[in-house]
């Protein structure tokens, strides 16, 4: 699996840090159009302590957040902006569907693509896969805010 962006470059683009940074690698990018990222799901994730102690499952909202972070990387790379000057906020979600449980040991492949972008708002569609199985799909919006 080829790496287009490693964790070090991702850390320069996303303001998120442990335990909330939810992508580990970018393996494909088509500027302004699409991105594919990887999230390795391990038992060491803090959320598994309480969700659920006897049957650890990655919370669906965190799968959605991982897709949104992948969309953020796409936006930063496509526009050439940085978190020092611009922040992309998760602004909305539609049509979220969960189809498979995500557990420790799984590797999520996050695929996001731009449906449209207008001024400071991006509308994206995303899918999260474990192998060839669809775990989650959604449409989401991101709003760009200039830092002050």
Secondary structure as UniProt FT lines:
FT   HELIX           7..13
FT   TURN            18..19
FT   STRAND          25..30
FT   TURN            31..33
FT   STRAND          34..40
FT   TURN            43..44
FT   HELIX           46..49
FT   TURN            53..54
FT   HELIX           60..79
FT   TURN            83..85
FT   STRAND          86..98
FT   TURN            104..105
FT   STRAND          107..118
FT   TURN            119..120
FT   STRAND          121..130
FT   TURN            131..132
FT   STRAND          133..146
//
